Each structure stands twice: as C-alpha cells, then as structure tokens.
C-alpha cells in the first residue's frame, strides 16, 4: 500500500495534509529512489546509505562514462551494468530510466519518490554545474560539467510534471512507497527518519 508524506501546504491535487509516512524499515533492504532531475535523489540516497549501511548506487554514474562531460555509455553496456547492480542483496538505487524499471522493481523491496518545483530544480542544476564539486553526491568521476540547453529544456519543459508519471508507476508496482512532492515534505522526511543533514 502506498503511503505519501506531504506538508500541509502541499498543493498537489492527489495529496492532503493528512498523508502518512511509512517507517524506514518497512521499505526493506533494496530501495529505489525516483524523481525528476535535481530533486535531490542522489543526496537522499547517500543519506539513506549512511543511515542503513547499504551501498548507494547512482544510475547516472552507470549511464555515463567517467572523465567526460556526461557522455553516455552504449545502451547495452549500461543495461548490463544496471542488471548486475540490482542483483545485490542490499542497496539504495537512485535514478529513473523508465525502460529498465521492470527488472529493477522486481528486485526492489520499497520505493521513495521525491519532487519539488521545477524552478527550484533548475536553480540546483545551475549551482551544481557551476560549482562542479567532486564531493557532490552522484558526481561523475572526473566529469567536466557544462551548462547544456538540452538539460535546461529537460528540467523546465520536458520533465516539468514527471512526478505525476512516476507516482502512477509506483502505485501500479505495489511496492511500499513514500512520496514527497515538496521541498518541505522532503525536509520532514529527513527529520522523521533521523537522516544525516542535507548539504
């Protein structure tokens, strides 16, 4: 059964201020973290990894070649890395890649969906790209980041409302799920689960 965690000011039409949150242990030992780009998936995955002691797997790192400006791997190579990673007994796996969700969800024991306003996500994209910190959660090893118009379009237009799509996918999956559709709700989740502070 899907439980959603939302702030009292959550304006999403499917959520109210009476949403409940599952305890962290109910999500099991293989947790998928979904959400639009720059919603905070990588940071949450690292926080969960530190809390639970499970490895954090960032799908963007598997999908792109290190020491590049986020150049993509050939699709068969990425799919093979993904399918090998999901065989682990314990993991926090963040990233979307809808085409690979069936096998990932078959192995997952729980899910978290996070979202936030598209302009906030755009601001995060600019900040992380300009700073290009090697210590950032999910950073690609040796990557030389640059601001890309394709990514700006992806955040502000193409995936502006993708949280609704992911919510529907998770409802259909039957996985125990927690959803946070505002930055305030996500902050509440960090507090409720006593996760390491967000950076």
C-alpha positions as CSV (number, residue, x, y, z in Angstrom):
1,X,0.0,0.0,0.0
2,X,1.3,3.4,-1.0
3,X,1.7,6.0,1.8
4,X,2.5,9.6,1.0
5,X,4.2,12.2,3.1
6,X,3.3,15.8,2.4
7,X,3.4,19.2,4.0
8,X,0.2,20.9,5.0
9,X,0.8,23.4,2.2
10,X,1.2,20.7,-0.5
11,X,-0.9,21.9,-3.4
12,X,-0.6,18.6,-5.4
13,X,-4.2,17.6,-6.2
14,X,-3.7,14.0,-5.0
15,X,-2.3,14.8,-1.6
16,X,-3.6,16.3,1.6
17,X,-2.2,17.4,5.0
18,X,-3.3,14.0,6.4
19,X,-0.8,11.9,4.4
20,X,1.0,9.3,6.4
21,X,4.6,8.2,6.2
22,X,5.9,4.6,6.4
23,X,8.7,3.8,8.8
24,X,12.0,3.5,7.1
25,X,12.5,-0.2,8.0
26,X,9.2,-1.1,6.1
27,X,10.9,-0.2,2.8
28,X,13.2,-3.2,3.2
29,X,16.8,-3.6,2.0
30,X,16.6,-2.7,-1.7
31,X,15.1,0.8,-2.1
32,X,14.6,2.7,-5.3
33,X,14.6,6.5,-5.2
34,X,12.8,8.2,-8.1
35,X,12.1,11.8,-9.1
36,X,12.8,14.5,-11.6
37,X,16.3,15.7,-12.3
38,X,17.8,17.8,-9.5
39,X,15.1,17.0,-7.0
40,X,17.6,15.6,-4.5
41,X,17.7,11.9,-5.3
42,X,21.5,11.5,-5.1
43,X,21.7,13.4,-1.8
44,X,18.9,11.3,-0.3
45,X,20.4,8.1,-1.5
46,X,23.7,8.9,0.2
47,X,21.9,9.9,3.4
48,X,20.0,6.6,3.4
49,X,23.2,4.7,2.7
50,X,24.9,6.3,5.7
51,X,21.8,5.6,7.9
52,X,21.3,2.0,6.9
53,X,24.8,0.9,5.8
54,X,23.6,-0.2,2.3
55,X,25.6,0.9,-0.7
56,X,24.2,3.8,-2.7
57,X,24.1,3.2,-6.5
58,X,23.7,6.3,-8.7
59,X,22.3,5.2,-12.1
60,X,23.7,8.3,-13.8
61,X,27.2,7.1,-12.9
62,X,26.4,3.8,-14.7
63,X,24.8,5.5,-17.7
64,X,27.7,7.9,-18.3
65,X,31.4,7.5,-18.9
66,X,33.8,8.9,-16.3
67,X,36.2,11.7,-17.1
68,X,33.8,13.1,-19.8
69,X,31.2,15.9,-19.9
70,X,28.5,13.3,-19.2
71,X,29.0,11.3,-22.3
72,X,26.6,8.3,-22.4
73,X,27.7,4.7,-22.5
74,X,26.3,2.4,-25.2
75,X,22.9,1.3,-24.2
76,X,23.7,-2.5,-24.0
77,X,26.7,-1.7,-21.7
78,X,24.5,0.5,-19.4
79,X,21.8,-2.1,-19.2
80,X,24.3,-4.8,-18.3
81,X,25.7,-2.6,-15.5
82,X,22.2,-1.9,-14.3
83,X,21.1,-5.5,-14.3
84,X,24.3,-6.6,-12.5
85,X,23.8,-3.9,-9.8
86,X,20.2,-4.9,-8.9
87,X,21.4,-8.4,-8.1
88,X,22.9,-7.1,-4.8
89,X,21.1,-8.1,-1.6
90,X,21.2,-4.6,-0.2
91,X,21.2,-1.2,-2.0
92,X,19.8,2.3,-2.3
93,X,19.4,2.9,-6.1
94,X,18.6,6.3,-7.3
95,X,17.7,7.3,-10.8
96,X,14.8,6.8,-13.2
97,X,15.5,5.2,-16.6
98,X,11.9,4.0,-17.1
99,X,12.9,1.4,-19.7
100,X,14.9,-0.5,-17.0
101,X,12.3,-0.2,-14.2
102,X,10.6,-3.6,-14.7
103,X,13.6,-5.7,-13.6
104,X,14.6,-3.1,-11.0
105,X,11.2,-3.1,-9.4
106,X,11.1,-6.9,-9.4
107,X,14.1,-6.8,-7.1
108,X,13.2,-3.7,-5.1
109,X,11.6,-4.0,-1.7
110,X,10.5,-0.4,-1.3
111,X,10.4,3.0,-3.1
112,X,10.7,6.7,-2.4
113,X,9.5,9.4,-4.8
114,X,10.7,12.9,-4.3
115,X,9.8,16.0,-6.2
116,X,10.0,19.8,-6.0
117,X,9.1,22.9,-8.0
118,X,10.8,23.0,-11.4
119,X,12.4,26.4,-10.9
120,X,14.0,25.2,-7.6
121,X,15.3,22.2,-9.5
122,X,16.7,24.5,-12.3
123,X,18.5,26.6,-9.6
124,X,20.0,23.5,-8.2
125,X,21.2,22.4,-11.7
126,X,22.9,25.8,-12.2
127,X,24.6,25.7,-8.8
128,X,25.9,22.1,-9.1
129,X,27.1,22.6,-12.6
130,X,28.9,25.9,-11.9
131,X,30.5,24.6,-8.7
132,X,31.2,21.2,-10.2
133,X,32.3,19.7,-6.8
134,X,33.8,16.3,-6.8
135,X,32.3,15.8,-3.4
136,X,28.7,16.2,-4.6
137,X,26.5,13.1,-4.2
138,X,26.2,11.4,-7.5
139,X,29.1,13.3,-9.1
140,X,30.6,11.6,-12.1
141,X,34.2,10.8,-11.6
142,X,36.4,13.3,-13.4
143,X,33.5,14.9,-15.1
144,X,33.9,18.3,-16.7
145,X,30.4,19.7,-16.2
146,X,29.0,22.4,-18.5
147,X,25.6,24.1,-18.7
148,X,23.6,22.5,-21.5
149,X,20.5,23.9,-23.2
150,X,19.2,20.3,-23.6
151,X,19.3,19.9,-19.8
152,X,17.6,23.2,-19.2
153,X,14.8,22.2,-21.5
154,X,14.7,18.8,-19.8
155,X,14.1,20.3,-16.4
156,X,11.8,23.2,-17.3
157,X,9.8,21.7,-20.0
158,X,10.1,18.0,-20.8
159,X,10.1,16.6,-17.2
160,X,8.3,19.5,-15.5
161,X,5.4,17.3,-14.4
162,X,7.2,13.9,-14.4
163,X,6.5,13.4,-10.7
164,X,2.8,12.6,-11.6
165,X,4.1,9.9,-14.1
166,X,6.4,8.3,-11.5
167,X,3.6,8.4,-8.9
168,X,1.4,6.4,-11.2
169,X,4.1,3.9,-12.0
170,X,4.8,3.3,-8.3
171,X,1.1,2.8,-7.5
172,X,0.9,0.2,-10.1
173,X,4.1,-1.5,-8.9
174,X,2.6,-2.4,-5.5
175,X,5.9,-1.6,-3.7
176,X,5.7,0.1,-0.2
177,X,6.2,3.7,-1.2
178,X,6.8,7.1,0.4
179,X,6.2,10.2,-1.7
180,X,7.4,13.7,-1.0
181,X,6.1,16.3,-3.5
182,X,7.5,19.5,-2.0
183,X,10.9,20.5,-0.6
184,X,9.2,21.0,2.8
185,X,7.9,17.4,2.8
186,X,11.4,16.1,1.9
187,X,12.9,18.1,4.8
188,X,10.3,16.5,7.0
189,X,11.3,13.1,5.8
190,X,14.9,13.7,6.8
191,X,13.8,14.7,10.3
192,X,11.3,11.9,10.7
193,X,13.8,9.2,9.7
194,X,16.7,11.0,11.5
195,X,18.8,11.1,8.4
196,X,22.2,12.9,8.1
197,X,21.7,16.6,7.4
198,X,21.2,17.7,3.8
199,X,24.1,19.7,2.3
